[in-house]
């Protein structure tokens, strides 16, 4: 076995901001290419990239520059690409994005060459053939039926769409899910479709009449809603479904759903955090002496979890065949197997991919594709092609109303190893495959593989502490004070989806139609006019500012709909500078600015432009001018979140504007103290700036450290630092904003952990200090889910370790004044949207189950009972 992580496979936004998440990965049926989808930049089209697998799998080929690595870059989506899936015949690639659109891509025989407006070169070109519109929120997952006759899509609008695989007409909408649908897979026999949702169910649909066959809910009743995906997989013999994000008591598992009766009593146990992806190997395994059939077939399954690890299972073993720990630095988001069954690919939110390769000697029982066909024949499997209503069956070719004709072997292999000196710009004739010495054979249509057996009783894995956390979460959810399950981001997604759906029915007014400049190459025109006048901060530090470019563009956040703000700057400082908001390819409104635009910010609630004369123009969504701010220095960074606008200027001043109420969230403040270096030989730079919906800015520096501004004390507060990374035994597993910040800071730290356990009370001090920093950060950043998780674990730690005084202080702060007073005590009974005394009640319940907290818990249980009885 060999595990490879090619550093050159990335979706990056430049050296300053580093890698962006790779949300999805798919390997071409012939195994020579992989497609990846991710977030590239809010100011550039979000891209799909196709890479050669040759330099990934062959170390010698990687060293040879004649072997191309990046084969093609496709930029048609206006939001992050969340799913990429090759059709089994290999001629189409389907991609889904949070711009609510599905794109179908096909090979363009004449399209290779330099990418317009970029330094990237396409060695083969996949062009957008058609766009499928039906979802009104993010498209999260896609799946082709085994014979490619249909395409299924799911999204955050809680809908499932079925599309014709030849004409791409909409066949059916399935809308019985009550939550975001985050995973979909086809029965290889062709009789069923399975979908998995945040409503904590897997639904199985009959493909004959699209009726609901069965709903499986038992394994998912306590599953967390924090995962971005719930990718499930159907075994290639059709016998089982492996479903991610399941729970067995407090244990994270992958549930196995049996085709015969849809029972879900079996599960894969062992991961330490939520399983987000399940992927079956597409080959069945048979012993040499066995005759191929359902009774003798076995399978292999890969699971990817949020503990950053991959496990690979065989149903003939009671433990994993392989466990790859800490393969990635952040959540694993997608996995896929090559058709030959020897290579597994995975991608992560840390912006990297991995390839796990096996040799034939390691898989001696790997079966051939025809063996799988024999197994499926036992289900009376017959490939079926169901046309769209009123449509006749069309051959699957690029000529199907999308472009020039292409034969069934229209994908041409440009990936064979090249010797140095051989031409690398050879044009490939897709119309005449015989003329190409390296043309591909039509890919095999290998399905996925294997039945699963029970891997032992997992009840022994249950722990009392984990069970207590589960009970506490339930108590929060039932307290009547908490926002319904899921992350705050999930609630915003649902609201955005509803808003988008309402907009499609709204009465339209007059639009200022215009032609966007999205095809124009971006050029640097000049340095900002005010640059020479922009003075440093009081500490002598000046932040860099953008150059004046010919075109500046910023897209709406992916959970707030589609559209982008675009500025076209005049070549000279005296020329006309035009700003346009574009939605669905059409200009919605236009304005003209007196100065060139350096940076843009756009959300569903605001649009803003920072100009080279040191001013900032703020617009409403419809283009009304709300404010025209004249600043003392040029803009270093401009960001929006909901109705809040963050402005950081070159003199290190930070401003946050509440555009809804037309006021400043806090007086302008300086971030100079965050950049003060303890050594004259080192410089501290800003690595990341973000803004929370409540108007709190977050600055991540290269120290590394992260700070948030606290208006209540008018100072910057440390929320994560290398001190925590070096010293604290706590791991960062939260999926919320604080967890993301900790992982970002951790990725910037290149040192090693300090082992000072010989110091008096070292571990205890570091652990409690880290919990307290996290809890304070959650309150400041208004992160409800993380606050709930952290404070439960903190109070449990205090109770188990016997730090009763600290635990009592926490309870007193939450319970507040016990008696009504007339002296005007100003006490806020809410924390991050939760009632403080409800939180205290949950913590008292947790404390009562700890080793040393029982007595304190009984004391405050009585007090809370009296307070509730008095109606306070």
C-alpha positions in Angstrom: 0.0 0.0 0.0 1.2 3.5 -0.8 -0.4 6.8 0.4 0.4 9.9 -1.7 -0.5 13.5 -1.0 0.4 15.6 -4.1 1.0 19.2 -3.0 0.4 20.5 -6.4 -3.3 19.5 -6.5 -4.9 22.5 -5.0 -7.6 25.2 -5.3 -5.7 28.2 -4.0 -6.2 32.0 -3.9 -2.6 33.0 -3.8 0.2 32.9 -1.3 -1.5 35.2 1.2 -4.6 33.2 1.8 -3.3 29.8 1.0 -5.4 26.7 0.1 -9.2 26.6 -0.2 -11.3 23.6 0.6 -11.7 20.9 -2.0 -15.3 19.8 -1.5 -15.5 16.9 -3.9 -13.4 14.5 -6.0 -14.3 12.0 -8.7 -12.1 9.7 -10.8 -12.7 9.2 -14.5 -13.9 5.6 -15.4 -10.6 5.0 -17.2 -8.6 6.0 -14.2 -6.4 8.6 -15.9 -8.1 11.7 -14.6 -9.6 13.1 -11.4 -12.0 16.0 -11.2 -12.0 18.3 -8.1 -14.4 21.0 -7.1 -13.8 23.7 -4.6 -13.8 27.3 -3.5 -11.1 29.3 -5.3 -11.8 33.0 -4.5 -14.8 35.2 -3.9 -13.6 37.6 -6.6 -12.9 34.9 -9.2 -15.1 32.2 -10.8 -15.3 29.1 -8.6 -13.7 26.3 -10.5 -13.7 22.7 -11.5 -10.2 21.3 -12.2 -9.2 18.1 -13.9 -5.8 16.5 -13.0 -3.8 13.7 -14.4 -3.5 10.7 -12.1 -0.2 9.6 -13.8 2.0 11.9 -11.8 0.0 11.2 -8.6 0.5 7.4 -8.8 3.9 7.3 -10.5 6.7 9.0 -8.7 9.0 9.0 -11.7 6.3 10.4 -13.9 5.8 13.2 -11.4 9.4 14.3 -11.8 9.1 14.5 -15.6 7.8 18.0 -16.6 6.6 16.6 -19.9 3.8 14.8 -18.0 1.1 17.5 -17.5 -0.4 17.7 -14.0 -3.3 20.1 -14.4 -5.2 19.2 -17.5 -8.1 21.5 -17.5 -9.7 24.4 -15.5 -13.4 25.1 -15.9 -14.9 28.3 -14.6 -18.6 28.6 -15.1 -20.1 28.3 -11.6 -20.5 31.5 -9.5 -20.3 29.7 -6.2 -18.2 27.0 -4.5 -18.4 23.6 -6.4 -19.7 21.1 -3.8 -19.9 17.9 -5.9 -18.3 16.5 -9.1 -19.3 13.2 -10.7 -18.2 11.5 -13.9 -20.8 9.5 -15.8 -20.0 5.8 -16.1 -19.3 6.1 -19.8 -16.8 8.9 -19.1 -18.1 11.4 -21.7 -20.0 13.7 -19.3 -18.9 15.3 -16.0 -21.7 16.7 -13.8 -20.9 19.4 -11.2 -23.1 21.0 -8.6 -22.6 24.2 -6.8 -24.1 26.5 -4.2 -25.0 28.8 -7.0 -28.0 26.3 -7.2 -27.0 25.2 -10.7 -25.9 21.8 -12.1 -23.4 22.0 -15.0 -22.9 19.2 -17.6 -19.5 19.2 -19.2 -18.2 17.5 -22.3 -15.0 17.3 -24.2 -14.2 20.1 -26.7 -11.9 18.9 -29.4 -10.8 22.4 -30.4 -10.6 24.0 -27.0 -7.2 23.3 -25.6 -4.8 26.2 -25.0 -4.2 29.0 -22.6 -7.1 29.8 -20.3 -8.5 33.3 -21.1 -7.3 35.9 -18.6 -5.0 33.4 -16.8 -1.6 31.9 -16.8 -3.1 28.4 -16.7 -3.0 26.2 -19.8 -5.7 23.7 -20.7 -4.1 20.6 -22.3 -7.6 19.3 -22.9 -10.8 21.3 -22.7 -14.1 20.3 -21.1 -16.8 22.8 -22.0 -20.2 23.4 -20.4 -22.8 21.7 -22.5 -25.9 22.6 -20.5 -26.9 23.9 -17.1 -29.7 22.2 -15.1 -31.9 24.6 -13.1 -34.3 23.3 -10.5 -32.8 23.6 -7.0 -33.3 26.9 -5.1 -30.4 26.3 -2.7 -27.0 24.7 -2.7 -26.6 21.5 -4.8 -24.7 19.2 -2.4 -24.5 15.8 -4.1 -25.0 14.1 -7.5 -25.2 10.5 -8.7 -25.5 8.9 -12.1 -27.5 5.7 -12.4 -25.5 2.6 -13.3 -26.5 2.7 -17.0 -26.3 6.6 -17.0 -29.9 6.9 -18.1 -30.7 9.2 -15.2 -28.9 11.7 -12.9 -30.1 12.4 -9.4 -29.3 15.7 -7.5 -29.9 16.7 -3.9 -29.5 20.0 -2.1 -30.1 22.3 0.8 -33.6 23.1 -0.5 -34.6 19.6 0.9 -35.4 18.5 -2.6 -34.3 15.6 -4.8 -34.4 16.1 -8.5 -34.2 13.3 -11.2 -32.9 14.3 -14.6 -32.9 12.4 -17.9 -29.3 11.3 -18.6 -29.6 11.9 -22.3 -31.8 14.9 -22.8 -31.2 16.3 -19.3 -34.9 17.2 -18.9 -36.4 17.1 -15.5 -38.2 13.8 -14.8 -39.3 14.1 -11.2 -39.1 16.1 -8.0 -39.1 14.2 -4.7 -39.9 16.5 -1.7 -40.6 14.3 1.3 -37.5 15.1 3.2 -37.9 17.6 6.1 -34.2 18.8 6.2 -31.3 19.5 4.0 -30.5 16.5 1.7 -26.8 15.9 1.7 -26.2 12.5 0.1 -27.6 10.4 -2.8 -26.7 7.0 -4.3 -28.3 4.6 -6.8 -29.1 0.9 -6.4 -26.8 -0.8 -9.0 -29.7 -3.1 -9.8 -31.6 0.0 -10.8 -34.7 -0.6 -8.7 -34.1 2.0 -6.0 -32.6 5.3 -5.1 -31.3 6.2 -1.6 -31.0 9.7 -0.2 -29.8 10.9 3.2 -30.8 14.1 5.0 -30.4 16.3 8.0 -33.9 15.2 9.0 -32.0 12.2 10.3 -33.4 9.7 7.8 -32.3 7.7 4.8 -35.2 7.4 2.4 -35.3 4.6 -0.3 -37.3 5.4 -3.4 -38.8 3.0 -6.0 -37.5 4.1 -9.4 -40.5 2.6 -11.3 -43.1 5.1 -9.9 -40.9 7.2 -7.5 -42.9 6.2 -4.5 -41.3 6.1 -1.1 -40.4 2.5 -0.4 -39.0 2.9 3.1 -37.6 5.4 5.6 -34.7 4.4 7.9 -34.3 6.6 11.0 -33.2 4.5 13.9 -29.4 4.8 13.4 -29.6 8.6 12.9 -31.8 9.7 15.8 -28.9 11.2 17.7 -26.6 12.0 14.8 -25.1 15.5 14.8 -26.2 18.0 12.1 -22.7 19.6 12.0 -21.4 17.7 8.9 -21.6 19.5 5.6 -22.2 16.2 3.8 -23.9 12.9 4.4 -22.4 10.9 1.5 -23.7 7.3 1.4 -22.8 4.4 -0.9 -24.6 1.3 -2.2 -22.7 -2.0 -2.4 -22.2 -3.0 -6.1 -24.1 -6.3 -5.7 -27.1 -4.2 -4.5 -27.3 -6.0 -1.1 -26.5 -3.1 1.3 -26.3 0.6 1.8 -23.5 2.1 3.9 -24.9 5.3 5.4 -22.6 8.0 7.1 -23.3 10.1 10.2 -24.9 7.4 12.2 -24.7 6.9 16.0 -24.8 3.7 18.1 -25.5 5.2 21.5 -22.7 7.8 21.9 -20.4 6.0 19.4 -19.9 7.4 15.9 -20.6 4.7 13.3 -21.5 4.0 9.7 -24.9 2.3 9.5 -25.4 -0.7 7.2 -28.9 -1.0 5.7 -29.9 -4.4 4.4 -31.8 -4.5 1.1 -33.9 -7.4 2.5 -36.3 -5.6 4.8 -34.2 -2.4 5.1 -33.0 -3.4 8.6 -30.2 -1.3 10.1 -28.9 -3.5 12.9 -25.3 -3.6 11.7 -22.7 -0.8 11.9 -19.0 -0.1 11.4 -17.5 1.0 14.7 -14.2 2.7 15.5 -14.0 6.3 14.4 -13.6 9.0 17.0 -15.8 11.6 15.3 -18.6 11.8 12.8 -18.3 9.8 9.7 -19.0 12.0 6.7 -18.3 9.8 3.7 -18.8 6.2 2.8 -17.5 4.7 -0.5 -17.6 1.1 -1.7 -14.8 -0.3 -3.8 -16.3 -0.9 -7.2 -15.1 -4.5 -7.4 -16.4 -7.6 -5.7 -14.0 -10.0 -4.1 -14.1 -13.8 -4.6 -12.0 -16.7 -3.3 -10.3 -18.6 -6.1 -12.2 -21.8 -5.3 -15.6 -20.1 -5.2 -18.0 -19.8 -8.0 -19.0 -16.1 -8.5 -22.4 -15.4 -7.0 -24.2 -13.4 -4.3 -23.4 -16.0 -1.7 -19.7 -16.0 -2.3 -19.1 -12.3 -3.0 -17.4 -10.1 -0.4 -16.7 -6.4 -0.6 -14.5 -3.5 0.6 -15.7 -0.2 2.0 -13.8 3.0 2.8 -15.1 5.4 5.5 -13.9 9.0 5.9 -14.5 10.8 9.2 -14.1 14.1 10.9 -11.3 12.7 13.1 -9.2 13.3 9.9 -8.8 9.6 9.3 -9.8 6.9 6.7 -10.6 3.3 7.5 -10.9 0.5 4.9 -13.0 -2.5 5.8 -13.5 -6.1 4.4 -16.7 -7.9 5.5 -14.6 -11.0 6.1 -12.7 -9.3 8.9 -13.9 -8.1 12.3 -11.6 -5.1 12.2 -10.5 -2.6 9.6 -8.0 -3.8 6.9 -6.3 -0.4 7.1 -6.7 2.7 9.3 -4.9 5.9 8.0 -4.9 8.4 10.9 -4.6 12.1 10.5 -4.3 12.0 6.7 -5.7 15.5 6.6 -5.6 18.6 8.8 -9.3 19.2 8.5 -12.5 17.4 7.7 -12.5 14.7 5.0 -15.3 15.7 2.5 -15.4 13.2 -0.3 -13.8 9.9 -1.5 -14.0 7.7 -4.6 -12.4 4.5 -5.9 -10.9 3.9 -9.3 -12.8 1.4 -11.5 -10.0 -1.1 -11.3 -10.5 -1.2 -7.5 -6.8 -0.5 -6.6 -6.8 3.3 -6.0 -8.8 5.3 -3.4 -8.9 9.1 -3.6 -10.0 11.5 -0.9 -10.2 15.3 -0.5 -10.4 17.6 2.5 -11.4 21.0 3.8 -7.7 21.6 4.3 -7.4 22.0 0.5 -5.5 18.8 -0.2 -6.1 15.4 -1.6 -4.7 11.9 -1.0 -4.4 8.8 -3.1 -4.2 5.4 -1.5 -2.8 2.7 -3.9 -2.8 -1.0 -3.5 -1.0 -3.7 -5.6 -2.6 -6.8 -7.1 -0.7 -8.9 -4.6 -2.5 -7.1 -1.8 -5.9 -7.8 -3.4 -5.5 -11.3 -4.7 -9.3 -12.0 -4.5 -10.3 -8.9 -6.5 -12.9 -10.0 -9.0 -13.4 -9.0 -12.7 -16.3 -6.8 -13.9 -18.1 -9.7 -15.5 -18.3 -11.4 -12.1 -20.2 -8.4 -10.8 -22.6 -8.7 -13.8 -23.3 -12.3 -12.9 -24.1 -11.3 -9.3 -26.5 -8.6 -10.5 -28.2 -11.1 -12.8 -29.5 -12.8 -9.7 -31.6 -9.7 -9.2 -32.8 -10.0 -12.8 -30.8 -6.9 -13.6 -31.3 -5.4 -17.0 -29.9 -2.0 -18.0 -32.7 0.3 -18.7 -32.9 3.7 -20.3 -35.9 5.7 -19.3 -36.4 8.7 -21.5 -38.0 12.0 -20.5 -41.7 12.2 -20.9 -42.5 12.7 -24.5 -38.9 12.2 -25.6 -37.2 9.5 -27.5 -34.0 7.8 -26.4 -31.0 9.7 -27.8 -27.5 8.2 -28.0 -25.1 9.6 -25.4 -22.9 11.8 -27.5 -21.8 15.4 -27.4 -23.8 16.0 -30.6 -27.0 15.8 -28.5 -27.8 19.4 -29.2 -24.8 20.7 -27.3 -22.0 20.8 -29.9 -20.1 18.9 -32.6 -20.6 15.2 -33.0 -18.4 12.9 -31.1 -18.0 9.1 -31.1 -18.3 6.9 -28.1 -14.6 7.0 -27.5 -14.5 10.8 -27.6 -12.4 11.2 -24.6 -8.8 11.0 -25.7 -5.8 9.9 -23.5 -3.2 12.6 -23.3 -1.9 11.2 -20.1 0.5 8.5 -21.1 4.1 9.2 -19.9 6.0 11.4 -22.3 9.7 11.4 -22.8 11.5 14.7 -22.6 11.7 16.3 -26.0 8.3 15.0 -27.2 5.8 17.7 -28.2 3.4 18.5 -25.4 1.0 20.7 -27.5 -0.1 18.0 -29.8 -3.7 18.6 -31.0 -6.0 15.7 -30.5 -8.6 14.8 -33.1 -11.7 13.7 -31.3 -13.6 13.2 -34.4 -11.3 10.5 -35.7 -10.0 8.5 -32.7 -8.1 6.2 -35.0 -5.7 9.1 -35.8 -4.7 9.3 -32.2 -2.0 6.9 -31.1 -3.1 7.4 -27.4 -6.9 7.3 -27.7 -8.7 5.7 -24.8 -10.8 2.6 -25.0 -14.5 3.0 -24.0 -14.4 2.8 -20.2 -15.8 -0.3 -18.5 -19.0 0.0 -16.5 -17.9 -1.6 -13.3 -20.4 -1.2 -10.5 -19.6 -1.0 -6.8 -19.1 -4.0 -4.5 -19.9 -6.2 -1.6 -22.2 -7.5 1.1 -21.4 -6.7 4.7 -21.5 -8.8 7.9 -21.8 -7.7 11.5 -18.5 -6.7 13.1 -19.3 -7.6 16.6 -21.3 -5.9 19.4 -20.6 -2.2 19.7 -22.5 -1.8 22.9 -19.2 -2.1 24.9 -18.0 1.1 23.3 -20.6 3.2 25.2 -19.1 5.5 27.7 -21.0 7.2 30.6 -19.4 10.6 29.8 -20.4 10.5 26.1 -23.9 9.4 27.1 -24.1 12.4 29.5 -23.1 14.7 26.7 -25.9 13.2 24.6 -28.4 13.8 27.4 -27.3 17.3 27.9 -27.7 18.1 24.2 -31.2 16.7 24.4 -32.0 18.9 27.4 -30.8 22.0 25.6 -32.9 21.1 22.6 -36.0 20.6 24.7 -35.5 23.7 26.9 -37.5 25.9 24.6 -34.8 28.5 24.5 -32.4 27.1 22.0 -32.5 27.5 18.2 -33.7 24.3 16.6 -31.0 21.6 15.8 -28.1 22.3 13.5 -25.6 25.0 13.3 -26.5 28.7 13.0 -25.2 28.5 9.4 -27.7 25.8 8.7 -30.6 28.1 9.8 -29.3 30.8 7.5 -29.1 28.4 4.6 -32.7 27.5 5.0 -33.8 31.1 5.2 -31.7 31.9 2.1 -33.4 29.0 0.3 -36.8 30.3 1.1 -35.9 33.8 0.2 -34.6 32.7 -3.2 -37.8 30.7 -3.8 -39.9 33.8 -3.0 -37.8 36.0 -5.3 -38.7 33.8 -8.3 -42.4 34.6 -7.7 -41.9 38.3 -6.9 -43.1 41.1 -9.2 -40.1 42.4 -11.1 -39.4 46.1 -11.6 -37.3 47.7 -14.2 -33.8 46.4 -14.5 -30.8 48.4 -15.6 -29.7 45.8 -18.1 -26.0 45.9 -19.1 -23.3 43.6 -20.4 -21.0 42.3 -17.7 -17.3 42.4 -18.4 -16.8 38.8 -17.4 -14.9 37.9 -20.5 -12.4 40.7 -20.3 -8.8 39.9 -19.2 -7.9 41.4 -15.8 -5.0 43.8 -16.0 -3.2 46.0 -13.4 -3.8 49.6 -14.5 -1.9 51.6 -11.9 -1.1 52.2 -8.3 -3.8 54.0 -6.3 -3.7 57.8 -6.6 -3.7 58.2 -2.8 -0.9 55.7 -2.2 1.8 58.4 -1.8 -0.3 60.3 0.7 -1.3 57.3 2.8 0.6 57.6 6.0 1.5 54.7 8.4 -0.2 54.0 11.7 0.9 55.4 15.0 3.2 52.4 15.4 4.9 53.1 12.0 3.3 50.1 10.3 1.5 50.4 7.0 -0.7 47.6 5.5 -0.5 46.9 1.7 -3.3 48.1 -0.5 -4.7 46.6 -3.8 -3.6 47.9 -7.2 -6.1 49.4 -9.5 -7.2 46.6 -11.9 -9.2 46.8 -15.0 -12.0 44.6 -13.6 -12.8 43.8 -9.9 -15.4 41.3 -9.0 -16.9 39.9 -5.8 -19.5 37.1 -5.6 -22.4 36.8 -3.1 -21.6 34.4 -0.2 -22.6 30.9 -1.2 -25.4 30.7 1.3 -27.0 34.0 0.2 -27.9 33.2 -3.4 -26.2 33.8 -6.7 -24.9 37.0 -8.3 -21.8 39.2 -8.2 -20.8 42.8 -8.0 -18.4 44.0 -10.7 -16.4 47.2 -11.2 -14.8 48.1 -14.6 -12.2 50.8 -14.0 -11.1 53.3 -16.6 -7.5 53.1 -17.9 -6.8 56.6 -16.7 -7.6 58.3 -13.4 -9.9 60.8 -15.2 -12.0 58.2 -17.0 -15.4 56.7 -16.2 -15.5 53.9 -13.6 -18.6 51.7 -13.8 -20.0 49.4 -11.1 -22.7 46.8 -11.8 -24.6 44.1 -9.9 -25.1 41.0 -12.0 -27.5 38.2 -11.3 -28.2 35.2 -13.7 -26.0 36.8 -16.3 -27.9 40.0 -16.4 -27.1 43.4 -14.9 -29.6 44.5 -12.2 -28.3 48.0 -11.6 -25.5 50.3 -12.7 -23.7 53.3 -11.1 -20.7 55.4 -12.0 -18.0 56.3 -9.5 -15.6 59.3 -9.6 -12.6 57.2 -8.7 -11.2 53.8 -9.5 -12.3 50.8 -7.4 -9.8 48.8 -5.4 -12.0 46.3 -3.6 -15.7 45.2 -3.4 -17.9 43.5 -0.8 -21.3 42.0 -1.5 -23.9 40.2 0.7 -27.6 39.8 0.4 -28.1 43.0 2.5 -25.4 45.3 1.1 -23.0 46.1 -1.7 -19.8 48.2 -1.1 -16.9 49.6 -3.1 -13.6 51.0 -1.8 -12.0 53.5 -4.1 -8.5 54.8 -4.8 -9.2 58.2 -3.4 -9.7 56.7 0.1 -13.5 56.7 0.0 -16.0 53.9 0.4 -19.5 53.8 -1.2 -22.2 51.7 0.4 -25.3 50.6 -1.6 -28.5 48.8 -0.8 -29.3 45.5 -2.6 -31.3 47.5 -5.2 -28.5 50.0 -5.8 -29.6 52.9 -3.6 -26.6 54.9 -2.2 -26.7 54.5 1.6 -23.4 56.1 2.6 -20.4 57.8 1.0 -17.6 57.5 3.5 -14.4 59.6 3.2 -11.6 57.8 5.0 -8.1 59.0 5.9 -6.3 56.1 4.2 -6.7 53.6 1.5 -8.6 50.4 2.0 -6.5 47.3 2.9 -9.5 44.9 3.2 -13.2 45.2 2.6 -15.6 42.4 3.8 -19.3 42.1 4.5 -21.4 39.7 6.6 -25.2 40.2 6.4 -25.8 43.9 7.1 -22.3 44.5 8.6 -19.4 45.9 6.7 -15.7 45.6 7.8 -13.2 48.2 6.6 -9.5 47.9 7.3 -7.4 50.7 6.1 -3.6 50.9 5.4 -3.0 52.9 8.6 -4.2 49.8 10.6 -7.6 51.3 11.5 -10.6 48.9 11.8 -14.2 50.0 11.3 -17.4 48.0 11.3 -20.5 49.7 9.9 -24.0 48.6 10.6 -25.6 49.5 7.2 -29.1 48.6 8.3 -29.1 51.2 11.2 -26.6 53.6 9.6 -24.2 53.6 12.5 -20.8 52.3 13.6 -20.8 49.1 15.6 -17.9 50.6 17.7 -15.6 53.6 17.3 -12.7 53.1 14.8 -9.9 51.2 16.5 -6.4 50.2 15.6 -5.0 46.7 15.2 -1.4 47.9 15.5 -0.9 46.1 18.9 -1.7 42.8 17.1 1.3 43.4 14.8 3.8 44.4 17.4 6.6 41.9 17.1 8.5 40.7 20.3 11.7 40.6 18.1 13.1 43.2 15.8 14.2 40.5 13.4 10.7 39.1 12.8 7.6 40.7 11.3 4.0 39.8 12.2 1.6 39.9 9.2 -2.2 39.6 8.9 -3.0 36.1 7.5 -6.8 36.3 7.6 -9.6 38.8 8.3 -13.2 37.8 8.9 -16.4 39.4 10.2 -19.1 37.8 12.3 -22.8 38.5 11.6 -22.9 40.3 15.0 -20.3 42.8 13.8 -17.2 41.3 15.6 -14.1 41.3 13.5 -11.6 38.5 13.7 -7.9 38.9 12.8 -5.5 36.0 12.4 -1.8 36.9 12.4 1.3 35.0 11.5 2.5 34.8 15.2 0.3 32.7 14.9 -2.7 34.0 17.0 -6.3 35.0 16.5 -8.0 38.0 18.0 -11.6 39.3 18.2 -12.5 42.8 19.1 -14.6 43.1 22.2 -16.6 46.4 22.2 -17.6 45.9 25.9 -14.0 46.6 26.9 -12.9 48.4 23.7 -9.9 46.0 23.3 -8.8 43.1 21.2 -9.2 39.7 22.9 -7.1 36.7 22.3 -9.2 33.8 21.2 -6.6 31.3 19.9 -2.8 31.2 19.9 0.3 29.0 19.6 0.3 28.9 23.4 -2.8 26.7 23.2 -1.4 24.6 20.4 1.9 24.0 22.2 0.5 23.3 25.6 -3.1 22.3 25.7 -4.1 18.6 25.5 -7.4 19.5 23.9 -7.9 18.8 20.2 -9.9 21.1 17.9 -12.8 19.0 16.6 -15.6 21.6 16.6 -17.2 22.4 13.3 -18.2 26.0 14.3 -16.4 29.3 14.0 -14.1 28.8 17.0 -13.0 25.4 15.8 -12.3 26.8 12.4 -10.2 29.5 13.9 -8.2 27.1 16.0 -7.5 24.9 13.0 -6.4 27.9 11.0 -4.0 29.0 13.8 -2.8 25.4 14.1 -2.0 25.2 10.4 0.2 28.3 10.7 2.2 26.8 13.6 5.2 24.8 12.4 6.7 24.0 15.9 6.2 21.1 18.2 4.0 20.7 21.3 5.7 21.5 24.6 5.9 18.7 27.1 5.9 20.4 30.5 3.9 17.8 32.3 6.6 17.7 35.0 5.6 21.2 36.0 3.2 21.5 38.9 -0.5 21.3 37.8 0.6 21.9 34.2 -2.0 19.7 32.4 -4.9 20.9 34.6 -4.0 24.6 34.2 -3.6 24.4 30.4 -6.8 22.4 30.0 -9.0 24.7 32.1 -7.4 27.8 30.5 -8.1 26.5 27.0 -11.8 25.7 27.9 -12.2 29.2 29.4 -10.7 30.9 26.3 -13.0 28.9 24.1 -16.1 29.7 26.1 -15.3 33.4 26.1 -14.7 33.3 22.3 -18.1 31.7 21.7 -19.8 34.4 23.7 -18.0 37.1 21.9 -18.6 35.5 18.4 -22.2 34.5 19.2 -21.5 30.8 18.5 -24.4 29.1 20.2 -23.7 25.4 19.3 -20.0 25.6 20.3 -20.8 27.4 23.5 -23.3 24.7 24.4 -20.7 21.9 23.7 -17.8 23.7 25.4 -19.5 24.6 28.6 -20.9 21.1 29.1 -17.5 19.6 28.6 -15.9 22.3 30.8 -18.3 21.7 33.8 -17.8 18.0 33.4 -14.0 18.3 33.6 -14.3 20.6 36.7 -16.6 18.1 38.4 -14.5 15.0 37.6 -11.2 16.7 38.6 -12.7 18.3 41.8 -12.3 22.0 40.9 -15.6 22.7 42.7 -14.9 26.5 43.3 -14.6 27.1 39.6 -17.7 25.1 38.9 -19.7 27.1 41.5 -18.5 30.4 40.0 -19.8 29.3 36.6 -23.2 28.4 38.1 -23.5 31.7 40.0 -22.7 33.7 36.9 -25.5 31.9 35.0 -28.1 32.0 37.8 -27.6 35.7 38.4 -29.3 37.7 41.2 -31.4 35.4 43.3 -33.6 38.1 44.8 -35.5 40.9 43.1 -33.8 44.2 43.9 -34.8 47.9 43.5 -31.3 49.2 43.1 -31.4 48.7 39.3 -29.2 45.6 38.9 -28.5 45.3 35.2 -28.4 41.6 34.5 -28.9 40.0 31.1 -30.6 36.7 31.4 -29.4 35.5 27.9 -26.1 34.2 26.7 -25.6 33.5 23.0 -29.4 33.4 22.7 -29.9 30.8 25.4 -31.6 31.5 28.8 -28.8 31.5 31.4 -30.8 29.6 34.0 -31.8 26.9 31.5 -28.1 26.5 30.8 -27.4 26.4 34.5 -30.0 23.6 34.9 -28.3 21.5 32.3 -24.9 22.0 33.8 -26.2 21.1 37.3 -27.5 17.8 35.8 -24.1 17.1 34.2 -22.3 18.0 37.4 -24.4 15.6 39.4 -23.0 12.7 37.2 -19.4 13.6 37.8 -17.0 12.1 40.4 -16.8 15.1 42.7 -19.6 17.4 41.8 -22.6 15.6 43.3 -22.9 17.7 46.5 -22.6 21.1 44.6 -25.1 19.8 42.1 -27.7 19.0 44.8 -27.2 22.4 46.4 -28.0 24.3 43.1 -30.7 21.9 42.1 -32.6 23.0 45.1 -31.9 26.7 44.4 -33.0 26.4 40.8 -36.1 24.5 41.9 -37.1 27.3 44.2 -36.4 30.0 41.6 -38.6 28.2 39.1 -41.3 27.6 41.6 -41.4 31.3 42.4 -41.8 32.1 38.7 -38.5 34.0 38.6 
